[in-house]
C-alpha cells in the first residue's frame, strides 16, 4: 500500500445557522464523521451534489477551517500542530474560478512568485527564473510574465493558478472543480496538463468535482459524498462498473448521452435536495432511495468493507459486503 499523505479520521464540521429574528440558531452539519485516506501518487475524486460538504472538507484538509471533531494528519503529523506555512509547503489548492482567484492588479510574474515571498524563500534573485520555468512547464509563454490576468484567456488564467500552486513543489494538490468555469474546448487541455504534471512532478491529487466525465478521465479512486458523509469509496474502475450505493447508481445514471432519442435521464432522486438543517432520521438517503428497506428510516447504516473500499448501505450484510436482497 502506498504511503498515506492525508489521513482524516472521523472528522466533522458544524456551523451555527441563524433562523431569523428572535429564533435560536441551529447547527448545520456540513461534514459529519468522515474517514478518508489519500495515498501518495493517486488521484482521489470526491464527488456529490452541490451542498454535500465537498468544499468544506477540502478547506479542512488545507488547514483553512479547523474540524469541530475528529483528527487530521498530514504526512503523519497532526495538522493542528503545523503552522499555516508548513501546511502550505505540503498542500496547495487550485480553485474553481480563475477569474476570481487571481488578483487583477498584480502581474502574472508577481502572482506566481508570491508563494516564494510569503514562504520566505532566501534567494529573490532566482524568483523570476523559477517562475519562468514553471510557466513553461504549465504551457504559458514567458512573454506574459509582465501581463495582467485581464490580458489572458480563461485557460491561460487557470494555468497561472496551477503554476502558482506548484512553484514550491508541494506534494499534494487539492483541485476544487478546476475546469468547471472553463469552455468545454479548454477543459480537456487543463485535465491533460494536470495528468502530465502528476507524472512529471510526482504529485498527489484530491479532485473535487460533480462532473463524472472529468472523474472518469482523472481518478484512480472515488469517494462519493452525500449530506456530509462518504457513502461509498473504492477504486475508480470498481465504482464505475459496479456501483454499490443507490446514490452512486443515481449519479452515474444522470450522465447525459450523445443519443438525443434517449432524452434526459431520470435519476429518480426528485427535484428537491434534502434540507441539511432538518436531517432525515436513520439513513440520510432513505427519502430519495428507490431500494429502501424497512429499517432504513430508523437505523443509520455502518461502513461495510468492500473489495477496494467501503459502502454505507443497509442493502449489504455487515462484514461481508454482499447484497442482502436482489434488486
ABEGO torsion letter per residue (X at the ends): XBBBABBBBGBBBBBBBBAEBGBBBBBBBABBGBBBBBBBGBBBBBBEBBGAGAAAAAAAAAGABBBABEBBBBGGBBAAABBAAAAAAABBBBBABAAAABBAABBAAAAAAAAAAAAGBABAAAAAAAAAAAAAAAGBBAAAAABBAAABBAAAAAAAAAAAAAAAGBABBBBBGAAAABBAAAAAAAAAAAAAAAAAAGBBBBBBBABAAAAAAABABBBBBBGGBBABBEBAAAAAABBABAAAAAAAAABBBABAAAEBBBAGAEABBBBAABBBBEBAAAAABAABBAAAAABBBBBBBBAABBBBBAABBBGAGBBABBX
